[in-house]
Amino acid sequence: MTLRTRFSQALASVRGFLPAGDSLSLLRSKGGRRAVTGVFAAYALVVIGLGVYWSWPPAAFDVVENRAAYLQPNQSLVTGTATTSALLEVTRLLLEKKGGYISNDVVPPGAFLDNMPSWEYGALIQSRDLARALREVLSRSQSQSQEDVDLTLAEPRINFQNSSWVLPSTESQYRDARRYLEAYLNRLPKQGEDGAQFYARADNLSFWLGMVEKRLGSLSQRLSASVGQRRANTDLAGDTAATQSTRETSEFIVKTPWHEVDNVYFESRGAAFALIHYLKAAEVDFAEVLAQKNAAVSLRQIIRELETTQQTVWSPVILNGSGFGIWANHSLVMASYLSRANAALIDLRELLAQG
């Protein structure tokens, strides 16, 4: 039998089995599609599960116990250690909470999340303000005094952009900031040129609270704009000689875009979370000042108002109903809490300013 004959017979046998071969190929193709679909379904479930798990905020901590955890053995409990330790712990939670730091993630599930990055940004802004207050006033006796060397290195690093994932990464900059803050904390009990200072004075506390006041006011306005508001232009109110760069209308409408309503809400929750701990730490470090002004109870009331913002949200989504409609509006509820805290904050600053 020639080679050509054998090849013809083999080709005929293959053609005879083509229907069965096509069916088997089709079955294999369907099975492959099922396998691919199963893999994608499992991946989607893992991503969704991790996304829900990572979106759960960290638990609150006790500022006194936290101070003891950050201090070295036999280190003195000097003024300023509670506030600095609280700042260190909040920044640690930003980096080491469930899922780690998410705002600069470029892969799922972090890349798909927006509520937790907003929460992180709110807590980060409060941490930046406190770091700035530490550098500018809390660690300096007067305006002409020299800045603390560690705080001058920590403050710009904690102000590094919050979404950089490489060269350098945001996490690396924030860890460097924590390292300099720890160095400042360890120098607080020391005396002499190697030591650091924290001046718990009424004017210093008022300076930082003034920054907090503006942040809460801004958040309250943005939260209230979830339903849209017609507002009168009060930019130049109270000063007949005041001018501004460009002319504005006497009235304007402010409304938060629907896709940003939940972001503003969670940013407010993150800011309130950090601020609760910073105010509790200030209550420890500024105890004598607050007692002299009889202002401790005012500070506790601010903390209590802010703690109401941390209640569990039972709704699966942030609702944005109209002001007096049948649906809830979580942003307006949050705005009411922050507005009450801000009003109490203004009263506290006035109390601190009294002689």
TAFEN-V691341 format. One record per residue. SS is DSSP state (@ for helix, = for strand, . for the rest). PSI is psi in radians with two decimals (NA if undefined). D_CENTER is the distance of its C-alpha to the mean C-alpha in whole Angstrom. Layout:
BEGIN
ss = (SS:SS)
psi = (PSI:PSI)
d_center = (D_CENTER:D_CENTER)
END
This chain:
BEGIN
ss = (.:.:@:@:@:@:@:@:@:@:@:@:@:@:@:@:.:@:@:@:@:@:@:@:@:@:@:@:@:@:@:@:@:@:@:@:@:@:@:@:@:@:@:@:@:@:@:@:@:@:@:@:@:@:.:.:.:.:.:.:.:.:@:@:@:@:@:@:@:@:.:.:.:.:.:.:.:.:.:.:@:@:@:@:@:@:@:@:@:@:@:@:@:@:@:@:.:.:.:.:.:.:.:.:.:.:.:.:.:@:@:@:.:.:@:@:@:@:@:@:@:@:@:@:@:@:@:@:@:@:@:@:@:@:@:@:@:@:.:.:.:.:.:.:.:.:.:.:@:@:@:@:@:@:@:@:@:@:.:.:.:.:.:.:.:.:.:.:.:@:@:@:@:@:@:@:@:@:@:@:@:@:@:@:@:@:@:.:.:.:.:.:.:.:.:.:.:.:.:.:.:@:@:@:@:@:@:@:@:@:@:@:@:@:@:@:@:@:@:@:@:@:@:@:.:.:.:.:=:=:=:=:.:.:.:.:.:.:.:.:.:.:.:.:.:.:.:.:.:.:=:=:=:=:.:.:.:@:@:@:@:@:@:@:@:@:@:@:@:@:@:@:@:@:@:@:@:@:@:@:@:@:@:@:@:.:@:@:@:@:@:@:.:.:.:@:@:@:@:@:@:@:@:@:@:@:@:@:@:@:.:.:.:.:.:.:.:.:.:=:.:.:.:.:.:.:.:.:=:@:@:@:@:@:@:@:@:@:@:@:@:@:@:@:@:@:@:@:@:@:@:@:@:.:.)
psi = (2.23:2.89:-0.61:-0.69:-0.80:-0.70:-0.67:-0.71:-0.73:-0.69:-0.67:-0.70:-0.65:-0.72:-0.59:-0.46:0.11:-0.79:-0.81:-0.70:-0.69:-0.71:-0.77:-0.70:-0.68:-0.74:-0.76:-0.68:-0.76:-0.74:-0.66:-0.70:-0.68:-0.70:-0.76:-0.73:-0.71:-0.70:-0.78:-0.65:-0.76:-0.70:-0.73:-0.71:-0.71:-0.76:-0.78:-0.75:-0.78:-0.65:-0.74:-0.74:-0.74:-0.39:-0.06:2.15:2.76:2.78:2.69:2.80:2.78:2.18:-0.52:-0.81:-0.62:-0.68:-0.76:-0.57:-0.54:-0.40:2.60:2.77:2.37:0.27:2.44:2.56:1.29:2.94:2.35:-0.28:-0.60:-0.78:-0.79:-0.70:-0.67:-0.72:-0.72:-0.71:-0.71:-0.75:-0.57:-0.74:-0.62:-0.63:-0.49:0.17:-3.07:2.15:-0.11:-2.74:2.16:-0.38:-0.41:0.28:2.45:0.01:2.72:2.71:-0.17:-0.61:-0.38:-0.16:2.55:-0.39:-0.82:-0.72:-0.62:-0.71:-0.80:-0.71:-0.69:-0.80:-0.59:-0.70:-0.75:-0.63:-0.68:-0.73:-0.72:-0.70:-0.67:-0.75:-0.65:-0.78:-0.72:-0.66:-0.76:-0.49:0.09:2.43:-0.49:3.01:-0.45:0.03:2.84:2.51:2.64:2.33:-0.68:-0.65:-0.53:-0.41:-0.53:-0.77:-0.79:-0.50:-0.62:-0.25:0.11:2.62:2.48:0.05:0.29:2.21:-0.15:2.60:1.20:2.86:2.69:-0.73:-0.71:-0.66:-0.73:-0.59:-0.66:-0.70:-0.74:-0.63:-0.72:-0.59:-0.67:-0.67:-0.71:-0.74:-0.74:-0.37:-0.22:-0.75:-0.19:2.62:2.77:-2.85:-0.48:-0.12:2.96:2.90:2.66:1.99:1.84:1.41:2.73:-0.70:-0.59:-0.76:-0.71:-0.61:-0.85:-0.73:-0.51:-0.65:-0.74:-0.71:-0.77:-0.66:-0.79:-0.67:-0.73:-0.77:-0.71:-0.72:-0.75:-0.65:-0.74:-0.46:0.08:-0.50:-0.06:2.27:2.51:2.06:2.52:2.53:1.90:0.37:-0.64:0.29:2.44:-0.09:1.85:-0.38:0.01:2.55:2.95:2.95:-0.85:2.65:2.36:2.80:2.79:-0.45:2.62:2.77:2.26:2.21:2.26:2.27:2.53:-0.58:-0.08:-0.03:-0.82:-0.53:-0.77:-0.68:-0.86:-0.48:-0.69:-0.69:-0.72:-0.71:-0.74:-0.65:-0.87:-0.72:-0.61:-0.81:-0.63:-0.66:-0.66:-0.68:-0.68:-0.59:-0.54:-0.87:-0.53:0.48:-0.78:-0.72:-0.78:-0.65:-0.71:-0.63:-0.03:0.75:0.06:-0.71:-0.56:-0.71:-0.71:-0.63:-0.66:-0.78:-0.72:-0.71:-0.71:-0.55:-0.47:-0.36:-0.21:0.18:2.68:2.35:1.93:-0.33:2.45:-0.32:2.80:1.97:2.58:0.94:2.93:2.90:-0.84:0.52:-3.01:-0.27:2.59:2.74:1.75:-0.53:-0.71:-0.63:-0.79:-0.70:-0.64:-0.70:-0.82:-0.61:-0.70:-0.70:-0.67:-0.68:-0.72:-0.55:-0.71:-0.75:-0.68:-0.73:-0.68:-0.63:-0.69:-0.51:-0.25:2.53:NA)
d_center = (83:81:78:78:79:76:73:75:75:71:70:72:70:67:68:69:66:63:63:62:60:58:57:56:54:52:51:50:48:47:46:44:42:41:40:38:36:36:34:32:31:30:28:26:26:25:22:21:22:19:17:17:17:14:12:13:10:11:14:14:16:19:19:22:23:20:21:25:23:22:25:28:31:33:31:31:29:29:27:23:23:21:18:18:18:15:13:14:13:9:9:12:10:7:11:13:12:14:14:12:10:10:9:13:15:18:20:20:18:15:16:17:13:11:10:8:7:6:4:2:3:4:3:5:7:8:9:11:13:14:15:17:18:19:21:23:24:23:25:28:31:31:31:33:32:31:27:26:27:24:21:23:22:18:17:18:16:13:13:14:13:10:12:15:17:20:22:20:17:14:14:17:16:13:16:18:16:16:20:21:19:21:24:23:23:26:28:27:30:33:35:37:36:33:31:28:28:26:27:26:28:28:27:24:23:23:22:18:19:20:17:15:17:17:13:14:17:15:13:16:18:16:16:20:21:20:24:25:26:29:29:31:30:30:29:32:33:35:36:39:39:36:35:33:32:33:35:33:34:35:32:30:28:24:23:19:20:21:18:15:16:14:11:11:11:8:6:8:8:5:6:9:8:8:11:13:13:14:16:18:19:20:22:24:24:25:27:31:29:28:31:34:32:32:28:27:27:25:22:23:23:20:18:20:19:15:16:17:14:13:17:17:17:21:21:20:19:17:21:22:25:27:27:30:30:31:27:24:22:18:17:20:19:16:17:20:18:16:19:21:19:19:23:23:21:24:26:25:25:29:30:29:30:34:36)
END
